[in-house]
Amino acid sequence: MVEKLPESGKIWYNGKFIDWKDATVHVLSHGLHYGSGVFEGIRCYATDKGSFIFRLQEHVDRMYRSAELYKMEIPYSKEELTVVIKETVRINGLDACYIRPIAFYGFHHLGVNPTGCPVDCAVAVWRWGTYLGDDALENGIRCIFSSWRRIDPKTLPVTAKATGHYLNSMLAVHEAKDRGVDEAILLDNNGNVAEGPGENIFAVKNATLYTPAVESSILPGITRASVIVLARDLGYEVVEKPIKKEELLAADEVFFTGTAAEVSPIREIDSVIIGAGKRGEVTGAIQSKFFDVVNAREERYMAWLERV
Ligand SMILES: Cc1ncc(COP(=O)(O)O)c(C=O)c1O
């Protein structure tokens, strides 16, 4: 069972901090009926040097890019939203948390055309542990290939992190849970590996990293971009290219990246054991570097951390 969020604290909603119980929407909101919202998932880490938000600017930039792709005008500047995000963490007194900013078309009229609907905006935070289970980071998770294909750029701007897009992710997650495993992997419309329902994916073969490029219908993950830099700085070659299902199954190591998943090894896909069936050496090196970076132990990457 997934744990319920605490019904407490303050949520920033349309310019004001309000009590958790008051942060509600009307049932006739456009966003509820048509999935017309954009959002982000961001992590704040408690470190020996204080609390830091990982790649805050990149997340805010992606949220505004997502809005642009849907012609939605967020009624606050990026700078204002950045200040609000930090303030929401502070006001809730959390040293480590998950941060969820969202902008969506609110109530005015109902009809697919949102013109005239307000763009409502909120930021909430909550304490959050490892997304895929406590032992996932160490021992890896079990996956299936979903029978649902990842949404296609011919139909939707897949690089936007938009609320409606997650119906596709939800179907894949249901399928994984129904089949008794931890997570799904979606293929793109050409049958190449795309990503997880909320994670990007990497394969390791002979100490080279491979990851699907944007052409494979992925959401360009901020953790993915960070891991590419870290891997190269560690001396590994990283190649962005289409990856076939069988290449993934034959990889030495496979892992997911994402704000929620962080760096999570995958030990099994469709009952095929990947590599040695546990976290591999390259995944271990990258995961350990990633946690050093987010925990402010790496001077070189301090520019990725924003103090709360
Ligand atoms: C569909 C999807 N792909 C990939 C990711 C990973 O992106 P990031 O590393 O920016 O969290 C996410 C999470 O935001 C996602 O929802």
PDBQT file of the ligand as one rigid body, heavy atoms in Angstrom, charges set to zero:
ROOT
HETATM    1  C1  LIG A 401       7.730  10.237 -17.778  1.00  0.00    +0.000 C 
HETATM    2  C2  LIG A 401       8.962  10.622 -17.032  1.00  0.00    +0.000 A 
HETATM    3  N1  LIG A 401      10.156  10.324 -17.560  1.00  0.00    +0.000 NA
HETATM    4  C3  LIG A 401      11.300  10.651 -16.929  1.00  0.00    +0.000 A 
HETATM    5  C4  LIG A 401      11.294  11.313 -15.719  1.00  0.00    +0.000 A 
HETATM    6  C5  LIG A 401      12.583  11.675 -15.036  1.00  0.00    +0.000 C 
HETATM    7  O1  LIG A 401      12.775  13.050 -15.083  1.00  0.00    +0.000 OA
HETATM    8  P1  LIG A 401      13.570  13.850 -13.953  1.00  0.00    +0.000 P 
HETATM    9  O2  LIG A 401      14.906  13.210 -13.864  1.00  0.00    +0.000 OA
HETATM   10  O3  LIG A 401      13.625  15.230 -14.463  1.00  0.00    +0.000 OA
HETATM   11  O4  LIG A 401      12.800  13.702 -12.699  1.00  0.00    +0.000 OA
HETATM   12  C6  LIG A 401      10.063  11.646 -15.135  1.00  0.00    +0.000 A 
HETATM   13  C7  LIG A 401       9.997  12.381 -13.871  1.00  0.00    +0.000 C 
HETATM   14  O5  LIG A 401       9.861  13.580 -13.883  1.00  0.00    +0.000 OA
HETATM   15  C8  LIG A 401       8.872  11.302 -15.814  1.00  0.00    +0.000 A 
HETATM   16  O6  LIG A 401       7.692  11.584 -15.271  1.00  0.00    +0.000 OA
ENDROOT
TORSDOF 0
